[in-house]
Amino acid sequence: MKWRMEMMKRLLWVAAVALALPAMAAAEAWNDVSMVDTECSAKVKAKPDAHSTNCALFCAKGGFGILDGSGNYLKFDKKGNEEALKLLQSSSKRDHIRVDVTGSKDGDVIHVESLRLL
C-alpha cells in the first residue's frame, strides 16, 4: 500500500512538470523588427522601413503584424492589434516602424504579451 502512495506522488509530480513545460517555453521574442499592416504586408516586404505610418493607420482595419528575420509575415492577435494601433496613433514617426514583440506564436499568429515601439 505504501509503495502505491509513493508511485502516485511521483506520477502527480511528473504530470505537473509535463504540464508546466509548454507554458514556460511558449514565449518568444522578436526584436527590432518591422511592423506593418496586414493589407500592405506583401507589397512592402522588400522595403518595410519605407512603409509610412499614415498608410499603416489608413489600413489599420485589417490588423497589424511583423516581418520576421526570414521575411515571413506574422499577424498579431486582437490584443496586439489594439496595442499596435495605440502606439501608431501616439507616435511622431513618419516611417521606419520598428518594434520589439514578446508573445507566443500559433501558426502565423502572435499572441502578443508585450509590444514596444522603437
PyMOL commands that set and color helices and strands:
alter all, ss='L'
color gray80, all
select helices_A, chain A and resi 2-25+38-40+48-50+53-58+60-62+78-89
alter helices_A, ss='H'
color red, helices_A
select strands_A, chain A and resi 28-37+64-67+73-76+98-106+109-117
alter strands_A, ss='S'
color yellow, strands_A
deselect
rebuild
show_as cartoon
